[in-house]
Amino acid sequence: MAALAPPVAAIRVAVRRALTGLPSGGPVLVACSGGADSLALAAATVFVAPRLGRAAALVTVDHGLQDGSAERAEAVATWGREVGFASATVVRVEVAGRPGGPEAAAREARYQALTEAARQQNAVAVLTGHTRDDQAETVLLALARGAGPRGLAGMPARRDLGGVPLLRPLLEIGREQTRAACAVLGLSPWQDPHNSDPSYARSRVRGDLLPALVRALGPGVVDNLARTARLVAADNAALDELAGTALAAARCPDGGLSVLALLGLVPAVRGRVLHSWARELGALPGALSHRHVAALDALVTDWHGQGPADLPGGVRVLRRDGRLASVRPT
């Protein structure tokens, strides 16, 4: 028997690790666009899942942003049925009218569709094909916008998606491996023109910035950027745990926070405490920025009688009687 091609083997091992330990019940749901990364992921999952006693389903999202998108989505779903997925469905979404730029709007629509599909199919997990290269690009984009540690941590290998685990099994797999796996398996990936459209920031990073860094600093740049994300994510987890303990200790009976307790915290922990508390108060997570947290911190560390700090979502926080308290605008 011929030896299994290394790229195919590596992707199957990554998928097996991701699926091991998931609860029994519904299927694992693979998000597949038809590109090389998600196609290689889907091929590995439909091979691995049954051997672990699991059903696998496929969903492809039609964003309706390009001519022929409906036909391509149907072709992906048809392929999914032919190779053995328990089900393979197309979900069409509306991107226009959503907040943010086109990339953010499409991403929001896609994850909303995946959440709904997972609920409808009682999926135990949703799998996406983000690779090590995607992670490196995410870190570079975070650096460019001045993101803090949360941004530099990149994409987590696992996060909650509407109550269902979203798994990214391929974060340790390079894009060249997914392309090689598709070639070995005789699969023909779709080349999304958006991936080379310079009007998109990620496309510019992918096509220009990252290759320039590789030329200047060597091929290890991609892996090093992805490793940076893993290291920062581990630090974030430790700081979040400290912040959770500190937030509980700083609470006042009326729901406010003790200024004295906050003053005793190192800045990195205090900032996380204030960020978490602001979200509890109803500050909109997507709009809550560093400047909002800095305004809260100033009420603690640079108090000179200033008025309340305004947070997104109509939340206001003021300092009085040695504590921070929230007030609704009149």
C-alpha positions as CSV (number, residue, x, y, z in Angstrom):
1,M,0.0,0.0,0.0
2,A,1.4,3.4,-1.0
3,A,2.4,5.7,1.8
4,L,0.0,8.5,2.7
5,A,1.2,11.9,1.4
6,P,2.6,14.0,4.3
7,P,0.2,17.0,3.8
8,V,-2.8,14.8,3.8
9,A,-1.5,12.9,6.9
10,A,-0.8,16.2,8.7
11,I,-4.2,17.6,8.1
12,R,-5.9,14.4,9.1
13,V,-4.0,14.3,12.4
14,A,-4.9,17.9,13.1
15,V,-8.6,17.1,12.5
16,R,-8.4,14.0,14.7
17,R,-7.0,16.0,17.6
18,A,-9.7,18.6,17.2
19,L,-12.5,16.1,17.2
20,T,-11.2,13.9,20.0
21,G,-13.1,14.6,23.3
22,L,-16.1,16.3,21.7
23,P,-19.5,15.3,23.2
24,S,-21.5,12.7,21.3
25,G,-24.8,13.5,19.7
26,G,-25.1,15.7,16.6
27,P,-22.6,16.0,13.8
28,V,-19.5,18.1,13.4
29,L,-20.2,20.8,10.9
30,V,-17.5,21.9,8.4
31,A,-17.7,25.3,6.9
32,C,-16.5,25.0,3.3
33,S,-16.1,27.8,0.8
34,G,-14.5,25.6,-1.8
35,G,-11.1,27.2,-1.4
36,A,-8.0,25.1,-0.8
37,D,-8.0,25.5,3.0
38,S,-11.6,24.6,3.7
39,L,-11.6,21.9,1.0
40,A,-8.7,20.2,2.5
41,L,-10.3,20.5,5.9
42,A,-13.6,19.0,4.6
43,A,-11.8,16.1,2.9
44,A,-9.9,15.3,6.1
45,T,-13.0,15.6,8.2
46,V,-15.2,13.3,6.1
47,F,-12.4,10.7,6.3
48,V,-11.6,11.1,10.1
49,A,-15.1,11.7,11.6
50,P,-16.7,8.3,10.7
51,R,-13.6,6.5,12.0
52,L,-14.2,8.2,15.4
53,G,-17.9,7.2,15.3
54,R,-19.0,10.7,14.4
55,A,-21.3,12.1,11.7
56,A,-20.0,15.0,9.6
57,A,-22.0,17.6,7.8
58,L,-21.0,20.4,5.5
59,V,-22.3,23.9,5.1
60,T,-21.2,26.5,2.5
61,V,-22.2,30.1,2.8
62,D,-23.2,32.1,-0.4
63,H,-22.5,35.7,0.3
64,G,-24.0,36.7,-3.0
65,L,-21.1,39.2,-3.7
66,Q,-19.9,37.8,-7.0
67,D,-21.5,36.6,-10.2
68,G,-21.9,32.9,-10.2
69,S,-21.6,32.6,-6.4
70,A,-24.9,30.6,-6.1
71,E,-23.7,28.0,-8.7
72,R,-20.3,27.7,-6.9
73,A,-22.0,27.1,-3.6
74,E,-24.2,24.5,-5.1
75,A,-21.2,22.8,-6.6
76,V,-19.5,22.6,-3.2
77,A,-22.6,21.2,-1.6
78,T,-22.9,18.6,-4.4
79,W,-19.3,17.6,-3.9
80,G,-19.9,17.2,-0.1
81,R,-22.8,14.8,-0.7
82,E,-20.8,12.8,-3.2
83,V,-17.8,12.3,-0.9
84,G,-20.0,11.1,2.0
85,F,-21.1,14.0,4.2
86,A,-24.3,13.1,6.1
87,S,-25.7,16.4,4.7
88,A,-24.3,19.3,2.7
89,T,-26.3,22.5,2.5
90,V,-26.0,26.0,1.1
91,V,-26.9,29.0,3.3
92,R,-27.4,32.3,1.5
93,V,-26.8,35.6,3.4
94,E,-27.3,39.3,2.9
95,V,-24.2,41.3,3.4
96,A,-25.4,44.7,2.3
97,G,-26.6,47.0,5.1
98,R,-24.6,45.5,7.9
99,P,-22.3,47.8,9.9
100,G,-18.6,48.0,9.3
101,G,-16.6,47.6,6.1
102,P,-17.2,44.9,3.5
103,E,-14.8,42.4,5.2
104,A,-16.4,42.8,8.6
105,A,-19.9,42.7,7.2
106,A,-19.3,39.5,5.3
107,R,-17.6,37.9,8.3
108,E,-20.6,38.8,10.6
109,A,-23.1,37.4,8.0
110,R,-21.0,34.2,7.7
111,Y,-20.7,33.5,11.4
112,Q,-24.4,34.3,11.9
113,A,-25.2,31.8,9.2
114,L,-22.9,29.2,10.8
115,T,-24.5,29.7,14.2
116,E,-28.0,29.2,12.8
117,A,-26.9,26.1,10.8
118,A,-25.2,24.6,13.9
119,R,-28.4,25.0,15.9
120,Q,-30.6,23.6,13.2
121,Q,-28.4,20.5,12.9
122,N,-27.7,20.1,16.6
123,A,-24.0,20.2,15.7
124,V,-21.5,19.5,18.5
125,A,-18.9,21.7,16.8
126,V,-18.3,23.9,13.8
127,L,-14.9,23.6,12.0
128,T,-13.3,26.3,9.9
129,G,-10.2,26.1,7.7
130,H,-8.1,29.0,9.0
131,T,-4.4,28.1,8.6
132,R,-1.1,29.2,10.1
133,D,-0.9,31.8,7.3
134,D,-4.3,33.3,8.2
135,Q,-3.0,33.5,11.8
136,A,0.1,35.4,10.7
137,E,-2.0,37.8,8.7
138,T,-4.3,38.4,11.6
139,V,-1.3,39.3,13.9
140,L,0.0,41.7,11.3
141,L,-3.4,43.4,10.9
142,A,-3.6,43.7,14.7
143,L,-0.2,45.3,14.9
144,A,-1.2,47.8,12.1
145,R,-4.2,49.0,14.0
146,G,-2.4,49.2,17.3
147,A,-4.3,46.4,19.0
148,G,-3.4,45.3,22.4
149,P,-2.7,41.7,23.6
150,R,-6.2,40.5,22.7
151,G,-5.6,41.4,19.1
152,L,-2.1,40.1,19.0
153,A,-3.3,36.7,20.3
154,G,-4.9,36.2,16.9
155,M,-7.6,33.6,16.3
156,P,-8.1,31.1,19.1
157,A,-8.1,27.4,18.2
158,R,-11.4,27.2,20.0
159,R,-14.1,29.7,20.9
160,D,-17.8,29.8,21.5
161,L,-20.1,30.3,18.5
162,G,-23.6,30.8,19.8
163,G,-23.3,28.1,22.4
164,V,-21.4,25.7,20.0
165,P,-17.6,25.3,19.9
166,L,-16.0,26.8,16.9
167,L,-12.8,24.9,16.1
168,R,-9.9,25.8,13.9
169,P,-7.9,22.6,13.5
170,L,-5.5,23.9,10.9
171,L,-3.9,26.8,12.8
172,E,-0.7,24.7,12.9
173,I,-1.0,23.8,9.2
174,G,0.5,26.0,6.4
175,R,-1.4,27.1,3.4
176,E,1.1,25.4,1.1
177,Q,0.1,22.1,2.9
178,T,-3.6,22.5,2.2
179,R,-2.9,23.3,-1.5
180,A,-0.6,20.2,-1.7
181,A,-3.2,18.0,0.0
182,C,-5.8,19.2,-2.5
183,A,-3.5,18.3,-5.4
184,V,-2.7,14.9,-4.0
185,L,-6.5,14.2,-3.5
186,G,-7.4,15.4,-7.0
187,L,-9.4,18.3,-5.7
188,S,-9.8,21.6,-7.6
189,P,-10.1,24.5,-5.2
190,W,-11.9,27.7,-6.1
191,Q,-9.7,30.8,-6.2
192,D,-11.7,33.6,-4.6
193,P,-10.9,36.8,-6.4
194,H,-11.4,38.8,-3.2
195,N,-8.3,37.1,-1.8
196,S,-6.2,39.1,-4.3
197,D,-8.3,42.3,-4.4
198,P,-6.1,45.1,-3.1
199,S,-9.2,47.0,-1.8
200,Y,-9.2,44.6,1.1
201,A,-6.7,45.0,3.9
202,R,-6.1,41.3,4.4
203,S,-5.5,40.8,0.7
204,R,-2.8,43.5,0.8
205,V,-1.2,41.8,3.7
206,R,-1.4,38.4,2.0
207,G,-0.2,39.5,-1.4
208,D,2.3,42.2,-0.5
209,L,3.3,42.6,3.1
210,L,3.8,39.1,4.2
211,P,5.7,38.0,1.1
212,A,8.0,41.1,1.6
213,L,8.6,40.1,5.2
214,V,9.5,36.6,4.1
215,R,11.9,37.9,1.5
216,A,13.5,40.3,4.0
217,L,13.6,38.0,7.1
218,G,13.3,34.5,5.9
219,P,10.6,31.8,5.6
220,G,10.3,31.4,9.4
221,V,8.4,34.7,9.6
222,V,5.0,33.1,9.1
223,D,5.6,30.4,11.8
224,N,7.1,33.0,14.2
225,L,4.1,35.3,13.9
226,A,1.7,32.4,14.5
227,R,3.8,31.4,17.5
228,T,3.6,34.9,18.8
229,A,-0.1,34.6,18.8
230,R,0.0,31.4,20.8
231,L,2.3,32.9,23.4
232,V,0.3,36.0,23.8
233,A,-2.9,34.0,24.0
234,A,-1.4,32.0,26.9
235,D,-0.5,35.3,28.7
236,N,-4.0,36.6,28.1
237,A,-5.5,33.6,29.7
238,A,-3.4,34.0,32.8
239,L,-4.1,37.8,33.0
240,D,-7.9,37.1,32.5
241,E,-7.9,34.7,35.4
242,L,-6.2,37.3,37.6
243,A,-8.6,39.9,36.5
244,G,-11.6,37.8,37.3
245,T,-10.4,37.3,40.8
246,A,-9.6,41.0,41.2
247,L,-13.0,42.1,39.8
248,A,-14.8,39.9,42.4
249,A,-12.7,41.4,45.2
250,A,-13.3,45.0,44.0
251,R,-17.1,44.8,43.9
252,C,-19.1,46.9,46.2
253,P,-22.6,45.8,47.6
254,D,-24.3,48.3,45.3
255,G,-22.6,46.9,42.1
256,G,-19.9,49.6,41.9
257,L,-16.2,49.0,42.2
258,S,-13.9,50.1,45.1
259,V,-11.4,52.7,44.0
260,L,-9.0,51.6,46.7
261,A,-9.1,48.0,45.5
262,L,-8.5,49.1,41.9
263,L,-5.6,51.3,42.9
264,G,-3.9,48.2,44.3
265,L,-3.9,46.4,40.9
266,V,-1.1,46.5,38.3
267,P,-2.2,48.4,35.2
268,A,-2.5,45.3,33.0
269,V,-4.9,43.7,35.4
270,R,-6.8,46.9,36.3
271,G,-7.5,47.6,32.6
272,R,-9.0,44.1,32.2
273,V,-11.1,44.5,35.3
274,L,-12.5,47.8,34.0
275,H,-13.1,46.4,30.5
276,S,-15.0,43.4,31.9
277,W,-17.0,45.6,34.3
278,A,-17.9,48.0,31.4
279,R,-19.3,45.1,29.4
280,E,-21.3,43.9,32.4
281,L,-22.8,47.4,32.6
282,G,-24.0,47.1,29.0
283,A,-21.2,48.8,27.1
284,L,-21.3,47.6,23.5
285,P,-18.4,45.1,23.1
286,G,-17.7,45.9,19.5
287,A,-17.5,49.6,20.2
288,L,-15.7,49.5,23.6
289,S,-12.2,50.7,22.8
290,H,-8.9,51.5,24.6
291,R,-9.9,55.1,25.0
292,H,-13.1,54.1,26.9
293,V,-11.1,51.9,29.3
294,A,-8.5,54.7,29.6
295,A,-11.2,57.1,30.7
296,L,-12.4,54.7,33.4
297,D,-8.8,54.2,34.5
298,A,-8.4,58.0,34.8
299,L,-11.3,58.1,37.3
300,V,-9.2,55.8,39.4
301,T,-5.6,56.9,38.9
302,D,-5.9,60.5,37.8
303,W,-8.9,61.8,39.8
304,H,-9.3,65.6,39.9
305,G,-13.0,65.9,40.1
306,Q,-13.8,65.2,36.4
307,G,-17.2,64.3,35.2
308,P,-18.4,60.8,34.2
309,A,-16.9,58.7,31.6
310,D,-19.2,57.9,28.7
311,L,-19.2,54.4,27.3
312,P,-20.8,53.1,24.1
313,G,-24.3,51.9,24.7
314,G,-25.5,54.9,26.8
315,V,-23.6,53.8,29.9
316,R,-22.0,56.5,32.1
317,V,-19.6,55.9,35.0
318,L,-18.7,58.4,37.6
319,R,-16.6,58.4,40.8
320,R,-18.2,59.1,44.1
321,D,-17.6,58.2,47.7
322,G,-14.5,56.1,46.9
323,R,-16.1,53.9,44.3
324,L,-16.9,53.8,40.6
325,A,-20.7,53.6,39.9
326,S,-22.7,53.6,36.7
327,V,-25.5,56.1,36.0
328,R,-27.9,56.3,33.1
329,P,-28.0,59.6,31.2
330,T,-30.9,61.8,32.1
